[in-house]
């Protein structure tokens, strides 16, 4: 059985990594007039390596949590 505190910690990491990724986007892509949607048409060039680093961390953490849940629930991946 999985430790509830461990899962909560891993989920907190996932949320933190997601927040870091969104903060990076917020800092580098202007928003449209509605201040919700990113204005991709008028944005400066983004650092592809930075985007990859953020995405890799997010993806890794999600896959880590997924493996815990697959194992715990006994489902086929």
Backbone bond lengths (Angstrom), bond angles and torsions (degrees), N, CA, C in turn:
res aa  C-N    CA-C-N  psi(-1)  N-CA   C-N-CA  omega(-1)  CA-C   N-CA-C  phi
1 X - - - 1.444 - - 1.535 109.25 -
2 X 1.293 114.42 139.19 1.461 119.48 -179.21 1.520 110.89 -75.95
3 X 1.294 115.09 146.07 1.448 122.42 177.49 1.530 108.71 -78.33
4 X 1.322 115.97 121.67 1.471 121.28 -177.82 1.528 111.42 -57.32
5 X 1.316 117.43 -41.55 1.466 120.77 -179.29 1.532 110.95 -64.45
6 X 1.335 117.09 -36.78 1.458 120.61 179.34 1.534 109.92 -65.31
7 X 1.336 116.56 -44.66 1.459 120.70 179.11 1.525 110.10 -62.97
8 X 1.321 117.36 -43.63 1.465 120.60 177.98 1.526 110.91 -60.07
9 X 1.323 117.18 -40.01 1.458 121.42 178.83 1.530 110.63 -64.83
10 X 1.330 116.57 -44.24 1.464 120.45 -179.80 1.525 111.02 -66.81
11 X 1.325 117.94 -37.73 1.461 120.65 176.09 1.522 111.07 -66.17
12 X 1.320 116.83 -37.52 1.467 120.51 176.51 1.523 110.77 -62.37
13 X 1.336 116.07 -40.46 1.470 120.27 176.94 1.522 110.36 -61.54
14 X 1.340 116.09 -43.09 1.458 120.76 179.47 1.528 110.83 -59.89
15 X 1.310 116.77 -45.21 1.467 121.08 179.55 1.526 110.38 -64.63
16 X 1.316 117.26 -40.18 1.468 121.28 178.95 1.538 110.83 -63.84
17 X 1.316 116.47 -43.92 1.470 121.07 179.83 1.526 109.98 -64.96
18 X 1.338 116.85 -41.91 1.467 121.37 178.08 1.528 110.05 -61.98
19 X 1.322 116.65 -43.28 1.463 121.16 179.02 1.522 110.80 -61.89
20 X 1.336 117.41 -42.89 1.469 121.20 177.76 1.531 110.89 -59.89
21 X 1.327 116.12 -42.04 1.458 121.22 179.82 1.533 110.56 -64.00
22 X 1.329 116.59 -47.11 1.466 120.19 179.09 1.527 111.48 -65.53
23 X 1.326 117.07 -36.13 1.470 120.17 176.05 1.526 110.81 -62.20
24 X 1.329 116.33 -40.84 1.460 120.18 177.72 1.526 110.16 -60.45
25 X 1.335 116.11 -45.95 1.465 119.44 178.45 1.527 110.80 -62.18
26 X 1.317 116.67 -43.89 1.470 120.63 179.73 1.528 111.83 -59.64
27 X 1.314 116.63 -37.24 1.464 121.32 -178.20 1.533 112.40 -75.27
28 X 1.331 116.86 -20.94 1.454 119.63 -171.38 1.523 115.71 -118.58
29 X 1.313 117.75 -8.62 1.461 120.35 -179.82 1.530 108.07 -128.37
30 X 1.312 116.64 122.81 1.468 118.21 177.64 1.534 110.13 -67.01
31 X 1.312 114.71 157.35 1.463 120.07 177.85 1.527 109.11 -98.75
32 X 1.317 115.26 156.80 1.456 120.96 175.29 1.524 108.62 -70.03
33 X 1.306 116.11 175.70 1.461 121.05 -178.49 1.521 113.55 -56.99
34 X 1.321 117.09 -27.48 1.468 119.55 179.82 1.535 112.32 -76.19
35 X 1.330 116.33 -5.49 1.472 123.56 178.24 1.532 113.57 59.22
36 X 1.324 116.05 20.74 1.463 120.62 178.01 1.522 109.93 -117.78
37 X 1.315 116.15 -50.93 1.457 121.74 -176.94 1.527 111.29 -85.64
38 X 1.327 115.30 143.25 1.457 119.55 174.84 1.523 109.56 -74.00
39 X 1.317 115.82 144.08 1.454 121.75 178.11 1.529 108.09 -96.54
40 X 1.310 116.10 84.16 1.452 121.37 -176.24 1.522 112.94 -70.60
41 X 1.318 116.89 -22.21 1.465 119.95 -179.40 1.521 112.01 -72.37
42 X 1.298 117.30 -28.82 1.464 120.99 -175.22 1.524 112.70 -117.73
43 X 1.314 116.99 29.38 1.459 118.81 -178.44 1.523 111.19 -96.26
44 X 1.317 115.67 154.06 1.476 118.71 173.36 1.526 108.99 -70.21
45 X 1.306 115.42 165.24 1.465 119.67 177.01 1.524 108.92 -64.15
46 X 1.324 115.07 136.49 1.459 120.08 179.17 1.525 109.94 -94.50
47 X 1.306 115.53 153.58 1.453 122.85 177.64 1.533 108.02 -77.42
48 X 1.327 116.85 106.25 1.464 121.71 -176.70 1.523 111.74 -58.82
49 X 1.316 117.45 -36.37 1.464 119.94 179.93 1.529 110.26 -65.52
50 X 1.335 117.51 -40.73 1.468 121.18 178.60 1.527 110.39 -64.57
51 X 1.332 116.34 -43.32 1.465 119.88 178.69 1.526 109.36 -60.35
52 X 1.320 117.10 -44.52 1.464 121.17 179.39 1.527 110.90 -61.78
53 X 1.322 117.49 -43.45 1.468 120.81 179.83 1.528 111.03 -59.71
54 X 1.326 116.09 -46.47 1.467 119.80 179.44 1.530 110.86 -63.46
55 X 1.336 116.20 -46.77 1.455 119.88 -178.45 1.527 111.10 -64.08
56 X 1.337 117.41 -42.17 1.460 120.72 -179.07 1.524 110.46 -60.16
57 X 1.324 117.87 -44.80 1.472 121.13 178.89 1.528 110.53 -61.24
58 X 1.319 116.06 -44.83 1.463 121.10 -179.63 1.526 110.65 -63.52
59 X 1.318 117.04 -47.10 1.452 122.01 -179.53 1.525 111.23 -64.06
60 X 1.327 117.16 -44.04 1.465 121.19 179.86 1.524 110.83 -59.64
61 X 1.315 116.56 -46.06 1.460 120.35 -178.13 1.531 110.67 -65.78
62 X 1.317 117.34 -40.48 1.464 120.53 178.28 1.528 110.90 -63.67
63 X 1.345 117.05 -42.59 1.467 120.32 178.64 1.527 111.25 -66.20
64 X 1.319 117.12 -34.60 1.462 121.66 178.51 1.535 109.94 -63.61
65 X 1.323 115.99 -47.38 1.461 120.07 179.10 1.528 110.22 -65.48
66 X 1.324 116.60 -40.76 1.465 121.07 179.01 1.520 110.46 -57.77
67 X 1.318 117.55 -43.24 1.468 119.51 -178.63 1.530 110.98 -64.19
68 X 1.331 117.57 -37.97 1.465 120.33 176.44 1.525 110.11 -60.70
69 X 1.325 116.39 -45.15 1.458 120.81 -176.36 1.527 111.82 -70.65
70 X 1.325 117.01 -39.89 1.463 120.17 177.32 1.524 109.71 -60.95
71 X 1.313 116.09 -44.73 1.464 120.73 -179.92 1.524 110.42 -64.21
72 X 1.302 116.91 -45.72 1.467 121.31 -176.68 1.525 112.04 -67.45
73 X 1.322 116.60 -40.25 1.455 120.21 -176.95 1.527 113.20 -87.01
74 X 1.328 116.21 -9.16 1.457 120.95 176.72 1.522 113.34 66.55
75 X 1.317 115.69 33.35 1.466 118.99 178.39 1.515 109.43 -99.94
76 X 1.334 115.13 159.77 1.460 119.58 178.09 1.511 108.84 -84.40
77 X 1.319 115.50 136.35 1.463 120.39 -178.82 1.502 110.47 -79.18
